[in-house]
Amino acid sequence: MNIGRGLSEVPSHLKGVQQKHKEILRVQTETLRVNTILIKEKVKIFQLVDRYVELTIISNVRDRTLVEHELLARGRDHEEWRKKDLRRELEKIRTDQLFQSSFSLRKSKSGSSAAVSGVPGIGKTTMVQKIVYDWATGKIYPDFQLVFSFKFQDLNTINCRMNLRNLILFFYPYFGNVLGEVWKNPEGLLFIFDGLDEFKYRIDFADNRRNTEPQLMCTNPECWCEVSDIVYSLIQHKLLPGCSVLVTSRPTALHLLKKAEISVWAEILGFVGDERKEYFNKFFEDQTVAAAVFKHVEENQILYTMCYNPSYCWILGLALGPFFTQRNMKHQQVPKTITQLYSYYIYNILKNHGREIESPHDVFLKLGEMAFTGVSEKKIVFRNGDLIQYNLQPSQFLSGFLMELLERDDSIQSVVYTFPHLTIQEFVAALAQFLTPDPKDFQKLLSEADSEEDGRFEIFLRFVAGLSSPQSARPLEEFLSPFLHQTTCRVIDWVKEKVKGQIGNTATEAGKRNLLNTFHYLFESQNKALAQSAVGSVETLAFSRLRLTPIDCAVLSHVLGLCDTIKHLDLHRCYIQCEGLRRLEHVLYKFQKLRLPSNNLGDSGVKLLSAVLRKPGCKIQELDLGGNKLTDSCAEDLASVFNRSLTDLNLGNNNLGDSGVKRLSVALRGPDCKIQKLDLLGNKLTDSCAEDLASVFNRSLTDLNLADNKLGDSGVKRLSVALRGPDCKIQKLGLGGNKLTDSCAEDFASVFNRSLTDLNLGDNNLGDSGVKRLSVALRGPDCKIQKLDLADNKLTDSCAEDLASVFNRSLTDLNLGDNNLGDSGVKRLSVALRGPDCKIQKLDLGDNKLTDSCAEDLASVFNRSLTDLNLGDNNLGDSGVKRLSVALRGPDCKIQKLHLCYNRLTDSCVEDLASALRTNRSLTDLNLGVNSFTDQSVPALRRLILTCRTLNLIQLWDNRFSLNGENQLASLWGYRPGLSVTM
């Protein structure tokens, strides 16, 4: 529906009720109730327009499965959103645009439905209030004649069948008998449903029975059905086709709407950019206090990152305000961690309400027990029955921690209670653990909470760790008596054991996530001795492929700053971006090896890193910045650090271009440059920069990767001149994927008597003629080439004799994969492989159109120097493998790695393999993936795995096993130390 096309005037007999409706809605929504920590004014009333800060909403939703606490999960992208906002790249959507066709993904003549997603506390309900207020005061949506707003929390109280008429009258009784007229113009109606995630009834939009069973669908406003059916039918436009519907929800309930008729999807990002500052300016009447609080928040990376969420801003304002308004509070005690922040929030409530009750300790213990049960059961609303169960009575003191809400229950309004924010409930639950007089089952509680995989206890456990810190405990102990020392010691021991158990267990994503969570515990505890003893003497820390938020980076920075043993930090593909890097910059100088590829750091990230590298005490020797969207703009910054400790630099898969390399080469020629290894793979280089590259070959450089560029034959000609220079030290050169032909083969051949030992020419177009020219040089007495890659070069059996002629030289590693050598080519090669002077240890013949006809020839070389053979992606078949199995039995067989994936193997060859490997003493790695083995092979494969004592890895993925068969094989993983079975 395109609001703005104009609808007919409201019928005269409806104008009166419309005006009354608008006036009532205006009164209901014009004020904002804000909880405080004061005795006299527990709730302050503000004008909505004075306090409302515009939220950033974008016109798409990132729906992802959330295993962790959803507040933090959604915080993961907020720095990226902030940067995009600064660059004006975000497609924002205003609240008055939610039903504009330009944002609609699904066109419908029967009406429009919009879904707005947002994490808890992000402002969904306040946004709905503002929409209703703006409509009632004539600011937005003039073409909607009537707006009906409902909260799912209120709908939960309706326990009987209902029709739309009675539902409206239940909440808006003054509509009386005019609803019949209202139904006549559905295009002028907007229905708002707030908080789908709070609805106690599940609405299944994917249930096809709703379209075939009339009792599950409501098509008439007078039709009696369940409330969930009314909501379903309105959203799906089965009821009052033409009306518009707005639904809000947490991300965790979005999956319920996947099959719904939703036209517009939007997500509330919360506060982006200056909106944070505006919130604090409106929160504090004294602008001096507002500026001081915001400055402290902005300088604290943990607290600042939280500020995308309005509810967190509210807690920050309440907890931090007193530090900047009361003279007796020292500024050096201002909270730094989330636990300290919440501790002072509770402290300020106790300070204002503590004298109202004799034993705040006892009441708080009971309140915490109720809060913990709520966290355990994912319960945020408590009733009188819950208070009675925990011996709590409504009081002035209790109302400082619990909000009272009116809830309709049929015709009666009853009071329910909720904590002002879920995280406050989690903090109170954690605090109760330190007030319990006899915590005998505390260790068990920690273990059980930690084992929950849905994230419900994640923040609770961080608070538990944080409350073991004196800085967090001290203010609360003033009112609640000293915390039990035994509990504090148990928490510290638990965190220490967790770190020790996880620090070396980061091979899986779950292992990395667990360790990161435990680092959050270390940060919250602010215990330097604990961090140092827990991390111990670990030298390598890897979080590769784990998404890290700016908060995660700040926590990591804190822990790394306390530990001096870590030499290697691996943050490959952690999505940290420049903002995360800024949180880490103070500790990066400590590492000798730093991996930061695929983090979208950009040129600004390099500028920041180069400042770190220029520090006098910087120890970084190896730096990986591959795949970071770098351009020639950062070349000067990189060049400025080449006279430092740096010896190994990976700049692959960026966009430096020829101009960037020209700038780098100036620094590489510097007398103090120590760079030995440089990777410039995939940087859009052409022959224009070849002279610049050639000019650095007489310096310290020994390893240069220029693969996947466009240097061409002319570029290689220029490089080869420098490679022939007497001072050239290049040992390893990568030129794969550079559009090279046989025209440059002579140039290469001329440098084979130099220092070069490793040459990659794969993925080019050298052809047989190019190999013939190369082989002449490879036979030269001074040739030192040990490793040669000629994969994917359009080679045939015509060049096999030339290749075979060099097997008695220095060559030990030869890649001929993805060519067309065929059986005849392999026959010729095998003669040379059997020669007494052949040193080939690793040979790749994958994807060469080989059949069983060459199996005897291959088998004949298994007693020579060959240890690693790739025959994958050929057509050896069962008969070929049977012949190879004979050679595998041989006492002199040295094959350690054998790849036979994609070879059309069936159950027929497994017995031969199993029998051969029973006596084999060399094989460590066997790849049988992507063949046609079935459960019939399982017994023989199990026997093979159990009896081949040297086997460390067998790959059996993508075969034809049943689930039972896969399980039988996978169960052997770890049968011997180091044994892996991949399915």
Secondary structure, 3 states (H helix, E strand, C coil): CCCCCCCCCCCHHHHHHHHHHHHHHHHHHCEEEEECCCCCCCEEEEEHHHHCCCCEEECCCCCCCCCCCHHHHHHCCHHHHHHHHHCCCCCECCHHHCCCHHHCCCCCCCCEEEEEECCCCCCHHHHHHHHHHHHHCCCCCCCCCEEEEEEHHHHCCCCCCECHHHHHHHHCHHHCCCHHHHCCCHHHEEEEEECHHHCCCCCCCCCCHHHHCHHHCCCCCCCCECHHHHHHHHHCCCCCCCCEEEEEECHHHHHHHCCCCCCEEEEEEECCCCHHHHHHHHHCCCHHHHHHHHHHHHHCHHHHHHCCCHHHHHHHHHHHHHHHCCCCCCHHHCCCCHHHHHHHHHHHHHHHHHHHCCCHHHHHHHHHHHHHHHHHHCCCCECHHHHHHCCCCCCCCHHHCCEEEEEEECCEEEEEEECCCHHHHHHHHHHHHCCCCCCCCHHHHHHHHHHCCCCCCHHHHHHHHHCCCHHHHHHHHHHHCCCCHHHHHHHHHHHHHHHHHHCCCCCCHHHHHHHHHHHHHHHHHCCHHHHHHHHCCCCEEECCCCCCCHHHHHHHHHHHHHCCCCCEEECCCCCCHHHHHHHHCCCHHHCCEEECCCCCCHHHHHHHHHHHHCCCCCCCCEEECCCCCCEHHHHHHHHCCCCCCCCEEECCCCECHHHHHHHHHHHHCCCCCCCCEEECCCCCCEHHHHHHHHCCCCCCCCEEECCCCECHHHHHHHHHHHHCCCCCCCCEEECCCCCCEHHHHHHHHCCCCCCCCEEECCCCECHHHHHHHHHHHHCCCCCCCCEEECCCCCCEHHHHHHHHCCCCCCCCEEECCCCECHHHHHHHHHHHHCCCCCCCCEEECCCCCCEHHHHHHHHCCCCCCCCEEECCCCECHHHHHHHHHHHHHCCCCCCCEEECCCCCCCHHHHHHHHHHHCCCCCCCEEECCCCCCCHHHHHHHHHHHHHCCCCCEEECCCCCCCHHHHHHHHCCCCCCCCCEEEC
